[in-house]
Amino acid sequence: MTNKTFFTSDLHMYHKKIKDFCPKTRLGIIPETQVEVMIKSWNTQVAPLDTVWVLGDVSFEHGSYEKTIKALRRMNGIKRLIVGNHDYSNTLAIYRREKVFNTIDTYFELKKVLDETVVLCHYPIYEWNRCHHGAYHLYGHVHGRKMKALEPYRAMDVGLDAVLNYGKPTYHLWTAEEIQKQLKDKAFKKHH
């Protein structure tokens, strides 16, 4: 059995106002309940030896890092972090010390998971490395907002809020196969 690779972003664990900023996906649920639903959904999708790329913004509220570490330890898979704007330097130091992520990077180019190179960054990039050769770009940060400049191309928001739950309190992580299906027929981004 082959291990799977998943992608997600913007977990915003214990963020008190995320339910107000993203009401269609966070469904007004209090932060503690959101995290429990997130852990259950995550573990339903991810096996212990699968890899999950988290493209930033793991937690939000200062002082909730101890709870966040405990939650991350309950979540299956080999977790790899791409740093987001709410992953502060003191938080990253805690993540490193507690070893809850196998790797922590600000940007990464992933090879051999999909048919193309995959550029991972928390932020949407208008032009990414090898975009004119068909490379994919996965990002978060925008919480499901449409990025019209990127829509025709091989770029995709993989954040939790990019997937409507249709009134169900669940959180979907994107598989490599789902991303391939979404992006393979999109246009290559022209160089310059």
Biotite code that builds the C-alpha atoms (Angstrom):
import biotite.structure as struc

atoms = struc.array([
    struc.Atom([0.000, 0.000, 0.000], chain_id="A", res_id=1, res_name="MET", atom_name="CA", element="C"),
    struc.Atom([1.376, 3.386, -1.024], chain_id="A", res_id=2, res_name="THR", atom_name="CA", element="C"),
    struc.Atom([1.389, 6.238, 1.441], chain_id="A", res_id=3, res_name="ASN", atom_name="CA", element="C"),
    struc.Atom([-0.659, 9.257, 0.405], chain_id="A", res_id=4, res_name="LYS", atom_name="CA", element="C"),
    struc.Atom([0.255, 12.924, 0.315], chain_id="A", res_id=5, res_name="THR", atom_name="CA", element="C"),
    struc.Atom([-2.205, 15.601, 1.455], chain_id="A", res_id=6, res_name="PHE", atom_name="CA", element="C"),
    struc.Atom([-2.228, 19.394, 1.333], chain_id="A", res_id=7, res_name="PHE", atom_name="CA", element="C"),
    struc.Atom([-4.038, 21.931, 3.494], chain_id="A", res_id=8, res_name="THR", atom_name="CA", element="C"),
    struc.Atom([-3.612, 25.407, 4.913], chain_id="A", res_id=9, res_name="SER", atom_name="CA", element="C"),
    struc.Atom([-4.994, 27.892, 7.413], chain_id="A", res_id=10, res_name="ASP", atom_name="CA", element="C"),
    struc.Atom([-6.048, 25.599, 10.239], chain_id="A", res_id=11, res_name="LEU", atom_name="CA", element="C"),
    struc.Atom([-6.249, 28.634, 12.559], chain_id="A", res_id=12, res_name="HIS", atom_name="CA", element="C"),
    struc.Atom([-6.571, 26.443, 15.631], chain_id="A", res_id=13, res_name="MET", atom_name="CA", element="C"),
    struc.Atom([-8.080, 28.242, 18.613], chain_id="A", res_id=14, res_name="TYR", atom_name="CA", element="C"),
    struc.Atom([-8.711, 31.421, 16.607], chain_id="A", res_id=15, res_name="HIS", atom_name="CA", element="C"),
    struc.Atom([-11.716, 32.943, 18.360], chain_id="A", res_id=16, res_name="LYS", atom_name="CA", element="C"),
    struc.Atom([-12.877, 35.035, 15.388], chain_id="A", res_id=17, res_name="LYS", atom_name="CA", element="C"),
    struc.Atom([-12.260, 32.625, 12.486], chain_id="A", res_id=18, res_name="ILE", atom_name="CA", element="C"),
    struc.Atom([-15.929, 31.593, 12.636], chain_id="A", res_id=19, res_name="LYS", atom_name="CA", element="C"),
    struc.Atom([-16.848, 35.243, 11.940], chain_id="A", res_id=20, res_name="ASP", atom_name="CA", element="C"),
    struc.Atom([-14.302, 35.657, 9.110], chain_id="A", res_id=21, res_name="PHE", atom_name="CA", element="C"),
    struc.Atom([-15.214, 32.328, 7.454], chain_id="A", res_id=22, res_name="CYS", atom_name="CA", element="C"),
    struc.Atom([-18.852, 31.621, 8.403], chain_id="A", res_id=23, res_name="PRO", atom_name="CA", element="C"),
    struc.Atom([-19.578, 29.303, 5.429], chain_id="A", res_id=24, res_name="LYS", atom_name="CA", element="C"),
    struc.Atom([-16.866, 26.847, 6.405], chain_id="A", res_id=25, res_name="THR", atom_name="CA", element="C"),
    struc.Atom([-16.353, 27.325, 10.143], chain_id="A", res_id=26, res_name="ARG", atom_name="CA", element="C"),
    struc.Atom([-20.128, 27.310, 10.753], chain_id="A", res_id=27, res_name="LEU", atom_name="CA", element="C"),
    struc.Atom([-20.067, 29.434, 13.912], chain_id="A", res_id=28, res_name="GLY", atom_name="CA", element="C"),
    struc.Atom([-18.540, 26.641, 15.981], chain_id="A", res_id=29, res_name="ILE", atom_name="CA", element="C"),
    struc.Atom([-16.481, 27.635, 19.045], chain_id="A", res_id=30, res_name="ILE", atom_name="CA", element="C"),
    struc.Atom([-12.695, 27.143, 18.645], chain_id="A", res_id=31, res_name="PRO", atom_name="CA", element="C"),
    struc.Atom([-12.354, 24.129, 20.951], chain_id="A", res_id=32, res_name="GLU", atom_name="CA", element="C"),
    struc.Atom([-15.140, 22.275, 19.128], chain_id="A", res_id=33, res_name="THR", atom_name="CA", element="C"),
    struc.Atom([-13.670, 23.262, 15.742], chain_id="A", res_id=34, res_name="GLN", atom_name="CA", element="C"),
    struc.Atom([-10.340, 21.726, 16.689], chain_id="A", res_id=35, res_name="VAL", atom_name="CA", element="C"),
    struc.Atom([-11.986, 18.483, 17.834], chain_id="A", res_id=36, res_name="GLU", atom_name="CA", element="C"),
    struc.Atom([-13.952, 18.237, 14.570], chain_id="A", res_id=37, res_name="VAL", atom_name="CA", element="C"),
    struc.Atom([-10.747, 19.052, 12.652], chain_id="A", res_id=38, res_name="MET", atom_name="CA", element="C"),
    struc.Atom([-8.809, 16.272, 14.410], chain_id="A", res_id=39, res_name="ILE", atom_name="CA", element="C"),
    struc.Atom([-11.573, 13.737, 13.755], chain_id="A", res_id=40, res_name="LYS", atom_name="CA", element="C"),
    struc.Atom([-11.867, 14.715, 10.069], chain_id="A", res_id=41, res_name="SER", atom_name="CA", element="C"),
    struc.Atom([-8.079, 14.747, 9.653], chain_id="A", res_id=42, res_name="TRP", atom_name="CA", element="C"),
    struc.Atom([-7.629, 11.288, 11.192], chain_id="A", res_id=43, res_name="ASN", atom_name="CA", element="C"),
    struc.Atom([-10.434, 9.879, 9.059], chain_id="A", res_id=44, res_name="THR", atom_name="CA", element="C"),
    struc.Atom([-8.528, 10.936, 5.932], chain_id="A", res_id=45, res_name="GLN", atom_name="CA", element="C"),
    struc.Atom([-4.870, 10.573, 6.969], chain_id="A", res_id=46, res_name="VAL", atom_name="CA", element="C"),
    struc.Atom([-3.087, 7.349, 7.951], chain_id="A", res_id=47, res_name="ALA", atom_name="CA", element="C"),
    struc.Atom([-0.096, 7.437, 10.336], chain_id="A", res_id=48, res_name="PRO", atom_name="CA", element="C"),
    struc.Atom([2.510, 7.176, 7.535], chain_id="A", res_id=49, res_name="LEU", atom_name="CA", element="C"),
    struc.Atom([0.845, 9.587, 5.102], chain_id="A", res_id=50, res_name="ASP", atom_name="CA", element="C"),
    struc.Atom([2.409, 13.022, 4.575], chain_id="A", res_id=51, res_name="THR", atom_name="CA", element="C"),
    struc.Atom([0.488, 16.250, 5.163], chain_id="A", res_id=52, res_name="VAL", atom_name="CA", element="C"),
    struc.Atom([1.826, 19.568, 3.906], chain_id="A", res_id=53, res_name="TRP", atom_name="CA", element="C"),
    struc.Atom([0.340, 22.401, 5.987], chain_id="A", res_id=54, res_name="VAL", atom_name="CA", element="C"),
    struc.Atom([0.798, 25.651, 4.060], chain_id="A", res_id=55, res_name="LEU", atom_name="CA", element="C"),
    struc.Atom([0.790, 27.987, 7.020], chain_id="A", res_id=56, res_name="GLY", atom_name="CA", element="C"),
    struc.Atom([-1.282, 29.530, 9.780], chain_id="A", res_id=57, res_name="ASP", atom_name="CA", element="C"),
    struc.Atom([-1.519, 26.519, 12.072], chain_id="A", res_id=58, res_name="VAL", atom_name="CA", element="C"),
    struc.Atom([-2.671, 28.422, 15.127], chain_id="A", res_id=59, res_name="SER", atom_name="CA", element="C"),
    struc.Atom([-3.591, 31.999, 15.824], chain_id="A", res_id=60, res_name="PHE", atom_name="CA", element="C"),
    struc.Atom([-4.285, 32.933, 19.412], chain_id="A", res_id=61, res_name="GLU", atom_name="CA", element="C"),
    struc.Atom([-1.297, 33.794, 21.565], chain_id="A", res_id=62, res_name="HIS", atom_name="CA", element="C"),
    struc.Atom([-1.176, 31.525, 24.572], chain_id="A", res_id=63, res_name="GLY", atom_name="CA", element="C"),
    struc.Atom([-2.906, 28.617, 22.833], chain_id="A", res_id=64, res_name="SER", atom_name="CA", element="C"),
    struc.Atom([0.303, 26.956, 21.653], chain_id="A", res_id=65, res_name="TYR", atom_name="CA", element="C"),
    struc.Atom([0.283, 24.314, 24.377], chain_id="A", res_id=66, res_name="GLU", atom_name="CA", element="C"),
    struc.Atom([-3.214, 23.279, 23.271], chain_id="A", res_id=67, res_name="LYS", atom_name="CA", element="C"),
    struc.Atom([-2.113, 23.417, 19.628], chain_id="A", res_id=68, res_name="THR", atom_name="CA", element="C"),
    struc.Atom([0.877, 21.137, 20.301], chain_id="A", res_id=69, res_name="ILE", atom_name="CA", element="C"),
    struc.Atom([-1.412, 18.614, 22.034], chain_id="A", res_id=70, res_name="LYS", atom_name="CA", element="C"),
    struc.Atom([-3.854, 18.741, 19.108], chain_id="A", res_id=71, res_name="ALA", atom_name="CA", element="C"),
    struc.Atom([-1.086, 18.293, 16.507], chain_id="A", res_id=72, res_name="LEU", atom_name="CA", element="C"),
    struc.Atom([0.201, 15.251, 18.381], chain_id="A", res_id=73, res_name="ARG", atom_name="CA", element="C"),
    struc.Atom([-3.249, 13.664, 18.066], chain_id="A", res_id=74, res_name="ARG", atom_name="CA", element="C"),
    struc.Atom([-3.296, 14.198, 14.280], chain_id="A", res_id=75, res_name="MET", atom_name="CA", element="C"),
    struc.Atom([-2.100, 11.350, 12.041], chain_id="A", res_id=76, res_name="ASN", atom_name="CA", element="C"),
    struc.Atom([0.648, 11.601, 9.486], chain_id="A", res_id=77, res_name="GLY", atom_name="CA", element="C"),
    struc.Atom([4.059, 13.062, 8.879], chain_id="A", res_id=78, res_name="ILE", atom_name="CA", element="C"),
    struc.Atom([3.406, 16.783, 9.105], chain_id="A", res_id=79, res_name="LYS", atom_name="CA", element="C"),
    struc.Atom([5.454, 19.324, 7.139], chain_id="A", res_id=80, res_name="ARG", atom_name="CA", element="C"),
    struc.Atom([4.949, 23.062, 7.608], chain_id="A", res_id=81, res_name="LEU", atom_name="CA", element="C"),
    struc.Atom([5.279, 25.893, 5.128], chain_id="A", res_id=82, res_name="ILE", atom_name="CA", element="C"),
    struc.Atom([5.352, 29.032, 7.300], chain_id="A", res_id=83, res_name="VAL", atom_name="CA", element="C"),
    struc.Atom([2.396, 31.424, 7.131], chain_id="A", res_id=84, res_name="GLY", atom_name="CA", element="C"),
    struc.Atom([1.949, 34.992, 8.357], chain_id="A", res_id=85, res_name="ASN", atom_name="CA", element="C"),
    struc.Atom([0.463, 33.804, 11.681], chain_id="A", res_id=86, res_name="HIS", atom_name="CA", element="C"),
    struc.Atom([3.254, 31.311, 12.353], chain_id="A", res_id=87, res_name="ASP", atom_name="CA", element="C"),
    struc.Atom([5.343, 33.678, 14.455], chain_id="A", res_id=88, res_name="TYR", atom_name="CA", element="C"),
    struc.Atom([9.035, 33.132, 15.224], chain_id="A", res_id=89, res_name="SER", atom_name="CA", element="C"),
    struc.Atom([8.307, 32.199, 18.858], chain_id="A", res_id=90, res_name="ASN", atom_name="CA", element="C"),
    struc.Atom([5.684, 29.709, 17.640], chain_id="A", res_id=91, res_name="THR", atom_name="CA", element="C"),
    struc.Atom([8.113, 28.163, 15.164], chain_id="A", res_id=92, res_name="LEU", atom_name="CA", element="C"),
    struc.Atom([10.666, 27.789, 17.949], chain_id="A", res_id=93, res_name="ALA", atom_name="CA", element="C"),
    struc.Atom([8.062, 25.877, 19.982], chain_id="A", res_id=94, res_name="ILE", atom_name="CA", element="C"),
    struc.Atom([7.141, 23.693, 16.984], chain_id="A", res_id=95, res_name="TYR", atom_name="CA", element="C"),
    struc.Atom([10.831, 22.889, 16.442], chain_id="A", res_id=96, res_name="ARG", atom_name="CA", element="C"),
    struc.Atom([11.468, 22.156, 20.108], chain_id="A", res_id=97, res_name="ARG", atom_name="CA", element="C"),
    struc.Atom([8.383, 19.947, 20.393], chain_id="A", res_id=98, res_name="GLU", atom_name="CA", element="C"),
    struc.Atom([9.074, 18.262, 17.017], chain_id="A", res_id=99, res_name="LYS", atom_name="CA", element="C"),
    struc.Atom([5.451, 18.371, 15.872], chain_id="A", res_id=100, res_name="VAL", atom_name="CA", element="C"),
    struc.Atom([6.522, 19.055, 12.266], chain_id="A", res_id=101, res_name="PHE", atom_name="CA", element="C"),
    struc.Atom([9.113, 16.962, 10.447], chain_id="A", res_id=102, res_name="ASN", atom_name="CA", element="C"),
    struc.Atom([10.170, 19.980, 8.390], chain_id="A", res_id=103, res_name="THR", atom_name="CA", element="C"),
    struc.Atom([9.548, 23.719, 8.562], chain_id="A", res_id=104, res_name="ILE", atom_name="CA", element="C"),
    struc.Atom([10.192, 25.854, 5.464], chain_id="A", res_id=105, res_name="ASP", atom_name="CA", element="C"),
    struc.Atom([9.013, 29.183, 4.105], chain_id="A", res_id=106, res_name="THR", atom_name="CA", element="C"),
    struc.Atom([8.863, 27.905, 0.514], chain_id="A", res_id=107, res_name="TYR", atom_name="CA", element="C"),
    struc.Atom([9.354, 24.478, -1.010], chain_id="A", res_id=108, res_name="PHE", atom_name="CA", element="C"),
    struc.Atom([9.465, 22.890, -4.450], chain_id="A", res_id=109, res_name="GLU", atom_name="CA", element="C"),
    struc.Atom([8.137, 19.372, -4.319], chain_id="A", res_id=110, res_name="LEU", atom_name="CA", element="C"),
    struc.Atom([9.107, 16.841, -6.954], chain_id="A", res_id=111, res_name="LYS", atom_name="CA", element="C"),
    struc.Atom([7.702, 13.427, -7.832], chain_id="A", res_id=112, res_name="LYS", atom_name="CA", element="C"),
    struc.Atom([4.436, 13.620, -5.881], chain_id="A", res_id=113, res_name="VAL", atom_name="CA", element="C"),
    struc.Atom([2.447, 14.828, -8.869], chain_id="A", res_id=114, res_name="LEU", atom_name="CA", element="C"),
    struc.Atom([3.310, 14.705, -12.566], chain_id="A", res_id=115, res_name="ASP", atom_name="CA", element="C"),
    struc.Atom([4.774, 18.197, -12.306], chain_id="A", res_id=116, res_name="GLU", atom_name="CA", element="C"),
    struc.Atom([6.906, 20.215, -9.922], chain_id="A", res_id=117, res_name="THR", atom_name="CA", element="C"),
    struc.Atom([4.721, 21.660, -7.141], chain_id="A", res_id=118, res_name="VAL", atom_name="CA", element="C"),
    struc.Atom([5.619, 25.066, -5.708], chain_id="A", res_id=119, res_name="VAL", atom_name="CA", element="C"),
    struc.Atom([4.390, 25.362, -2.114], chain_id="A", res_id=120, res_name="LEU", atom_name="CA", element="C"),
    struc.Atom([3.996, 28.750, -0.440], chain_id="A", res_id=121, res_name="CYS", atom_name="CA", element="C"),
    struc.Atom([1.551, 30.174, 2.069], chain_id="A", res_id=122, res_name="HIS", atom_name="CA", element="C"),
    struc.Atom([0.871, 33.114, -0.243], chain_id="A", res_id=123, res_name="TYR", atom_name="CA", element="C"),
    struc.Atom([-0.479, 33.047, -3.792], chain_id="A", res_id=124, res_name="PRO", atom_name="CA", element="C"),
    struc.Atom([2.321, 33.880, -6.229], chain_id="A", res_id=125, res_name="ILE", atom_name="CA", element="C"),
    struc.Atom([1.500, 35.490, -9.568], chain_id="A", res_id=126, res_name="TYR", atom_name="CA", element="C"),
    struc.Atom([4.503, 33.867, -11.279], chain_id="A", res_id=127, res_name="GLU", atom_name="CA", element="C"),
    struc.Atom([6.173, 30.834, -9.707], chain_id="A", res_id=128, res_name="TRP", atom_name="CA", element="C"),
    struc.Atom([9.208, 28.824, -10.719], chain_id="A", res_id=129, res_name="ASN", atom_name="CA", element="C"),
    struc.Atom([8.624, 26.712, -13.834], chain_id="A", res_id=130, res_name="ARG", atom_name="CA", element="C"),
    struc.Atom([5.041, 28.008, -14.244], chain_id="A", res_id=131, res_name="CYS", atom_name="CA", element="C"),
    struc.Atom([5.688, 28.294, -17.988], chain_id="A", res_id=132, res_name="HIS", atom_name="CA", element="C"),
    struc.Atom([6.712, 24.605, -18.029], chain_id="A", res_id=133, res_name="HIS", atom_name="CA", element="C"),
    struc.Atom([3.549, 23.396, -16.301], chain_id="A", res_id=134, res_name="GLY", atom_name="CA", element="C"),
    struc.Atom([4.574, 23.467, -12.635], chain_id="A", res_id=135, res_name="ALA", atom_name="CA", element="C"),
    struc.Atom([1.734, 23.652, -10.126], chain_id="A", res_id=136, res_name="TYR", atom_name="CA", element="C"),
    struc.Atom([1.446, 26.233, -7.366], chain_id="A", res_id=137, res_name="HIS", atom_name="CA", element="C"),
    struc.Atom([-0.399, 25.439, -4.130], chain_id="A", res_id=138, res_name="LEU", atom_name="CA", element="C"),
    struc.Atom([-1.104, 28.151, -1.586], chain_id="A", res_id=139, res_name="TYR", atom_name="CA", element="C"),
    struc.Atom([-3.365, 29.198, 1.286], chain_id="A", res_id=140, res_name="GLY", atom_name="CA", element="C"),
    struc.Atom([-3.787, 32.590, 2.995], chain_id="A", res_id=141, res_name="HIS", atom_name="CA", element="C"),
    struc.Atom([-6.884, 33.700, 1.051], chain_id="A", res_id=142, res_name="VAL", atom_name="CA", element="C"),
    struc.Atom([-9.471, 31.506, 2.858], chain_id="A", res_id=143, res_name="HIS", atom_name="CA", element="C"),
    struc.Atom([-11.320, 30.474, -0.283], chain_id="A", res_id=144, res_name="GLY", atom_name="CA", element="C"),
    struc.Atom([-11.461, 33.904, -1.926], chain_id="A", res_id=145, res_name="ARG", atom_name="CA", element="C"),
    struc.Atom([-11.208, 33.615, -5.698], chain_id="A", res_id=146, res_name="LYS", atom_name="CA", element="C"),
    struc.Atom([-7.921, 34.766, -7.205], chain_id="A", res_id=147, res_name="MET", atom_name="CA", element="C"),
    struc.Atom([-9.083, 35.737, -10.702], chain_id="A", res_id=148, res_name="LYS", atom_name="CA", element="C"),
    struc.Atom([-5.535, 36.352, -11.947], chain_id="A", res_id=149, res_name="ALA", atom_name="CA", element="C"),
    struc.Atom([-4.638, 32.732, -11.112], chain_id="A", res_id=150, res_name="LEU", atom_name="CA", element="C"),
    struc.Atom([-7.884, 30.911, -11.976], chain_id="A", res_id=151, res_name="GLU", atom_name="CA", element="C"),
    struc.Atom([-6.961, 29.972, -15.573], chain_id="A", res_id=152, res_name="PRO", atom_name="CA", element="C"),
    struc.Atom([-3.604, 28.571, -14.496], chain_id="A", res_id=153, res_name="TYR", atom_name="CA", element="C"),
    struc.Atom([-2.164, 25.649, -12.573], chain_id="A", res_id=154, res_name="ARG", atom_name="CA", element="C"),
    struc.Atom([-2.532, 27.276, -9.154], chain_id="A", res_id=155, res_name="ALA", atom_name="CA", element="C"),
    struc.Atom([-4.871, 26.377, -6.327], chain_id="A", res_id=156, res_name="MET", atom_name="CA", element="C"),
    struc.Atom([-5.911, 27.443, -2.828], chain_id="A", res_id=157, res_name="ASP", atom_name="CA", element="C"),
    struc.Atom([-5.675, 24.317, -0.658], chain_id="A", res_id=158, res_name="VAL", atom_name="CA", element="C"),
    struc.Atom([-6.831, 25.992, 2.548], chain_id="A", res_id=159, res_name="GLY", atom_name="CA", element="C"),
    struc.Atom([-9.570, 24.535, 4.728], chain_id="A", res_id=160, res_name="LEU", atom_name="CA", element="C"),
    struc.Atom([-11.875, 27.383, 3.749], chain_id="A", res_id=161, res_name="ASP", atom_name="CA", element="C"),
    struc.Atom([-11.463, 26.689, 0.016], chain_id="A", res_id=162, res_name="ALA", atom_name="CA", element="C"),
    struc.Atom([-13.801, 23.698, 0.379], chain_id="A", res_id=163, res_name="VAL", atom_name="CA", element="C"),
    struc.Atom([-17.427, 24.366, 1.226], chain_id="A", res_id=164, res_name="LEU", atom_name="CA", element="C"),
    struc.Atom([-18.713, 21.913, 3.806], chain_id="A", res_id=165, res_name="ASN", atom_name="CA", element="C"),
    struc.Atom([-22.336, 22.365, 2.707], chain_id="A", res_id=166, res_name="TYR", atom_name="CA", element="C"),
    struc.Atom([-23.517, 22.868, 6.257], chain_id="A", res_id=167, res_name="GLY", atom_name="CA", element="C"),
    struc.Atom([-21.465, 20.023, 7.733], chain_id="A", res_id=168, res_name="LYS", atom_name="CA", element="C"),
    struc.Atom([-18.752, 20.613, 10.335], chain_id="A", res_id=169, res_name="PRO", atom_name="CA", element="C"),
    struc.Atom([-15.957, 18.743, 8.533], chain_id="A", res_id=170, res_name="THR", atom_name="CA", element="C"),
    struc.Atom([-12.581, 19.696, 7.117], chain_id="A", res_id=171, res_name="TYR", atom_name="CA", element="C"),
    struc.Atom([-11.283, 18.324, 3.837], chain_id="A", res_id=172, res_name="HIS", atom_name="CA", element="C"),
    struc.Atom([-7.597, 17.862, 3.092], chain_id="A", res_id=173, res_name="LEU", atom_name="CA", element="C"),
    struc.Atom([-6.647, 17.769, -0.598], chain_id="A", res_id=174, res_name="TRP", atom_name="CA", element="C"),
    struc.Atom([-5.012, 14.615, -1.928], chain_id="A", res_id=175, res_name="THR", atom_name="CA", element="C"),
    struc.Atom([-2.345, 14.754, -4.618], chain_id="A", res_id=176, res_name="ALA", atom_name="CA", element="C"),
    struc.Atom([-4.764, 12.929, -6.946], chain_id="A", res_id=177, res_name="GLU", atom_name="CA", element="C"),
    struc.Atom([-7.520, 15.513, -6.399], chain_id="A", res_id=178, res_name="GLU", atom_name="CA", element="C"),
    struc.Atom([-5.096, 18.340, -7.104], chain_id="A", res_id=179, res_name="ILE", atom_name="CA", element="C"),
    struc.Atom([-3.862, 16.603, -10.254], chain_id="A", res_id=180, res_name="GLN", atom_name="CA", element="C"),
    struc.Atom([-7.463, 16.292, -11.447], chain_id="A", res_id=181, res_name="LYS", atom_name="CA", element="C"),
    struc.Atom([-8.175, 19.967, -10.687], chain_id="A", res_id=182, res_name="GLN", atom_name="CA", element="C"),
    struc.Atom([-5.046, 21.393, -12.326], chain_id="A", res_id=183, res_name="LEU", atom_name="CA", element="C"),
    struc.Atom([-3.803, 19.093, -15.104], chain_id="A", res_id=184, res_name="LYS", atom_name="CA", element="C"),
    struc.Atom([-5.929, 20.643, -17.871], chain_id="A", res_id=185, res_name="ASP", atom_name="CA", element="C"),
    struc.Atom([-5.378, 24.260, -16.845], chain_id="A", res_id=186, res_name="LYS", atom_name="CA", element="C"),
    struc.Atom([-3.128, 26.568, -18.838], chain_id="A", res_id=187, res_name="ALA", atom_name="CA", element="C"),
    struc.Atom([0.569, 26.964, -18.302], chain_id="A", res_id=188, res_name="PHE", atom_name="CA", element="C"),
    struc.Atom([1.399, 30.447, -17.040], chain_id="A", res_id=189, res_name="LYS", atom_name="CA", element="C"),
    struc.Atom([3.288, 32.361, -19.692], chain_id="A", res_id=190, res_name="LYS", atom_name="CA", element="C"),
    struc.Atom([6.820, 33.413, -18.767], chain_id="A", res_id=191, res_name="HIS", atom_name="CA", element="C"),
    struc.Atom([6.910, 37.202, -18.205], chain_id="A", res_id=192, res_name="HIS", atom_name="CA", element="C"),
])
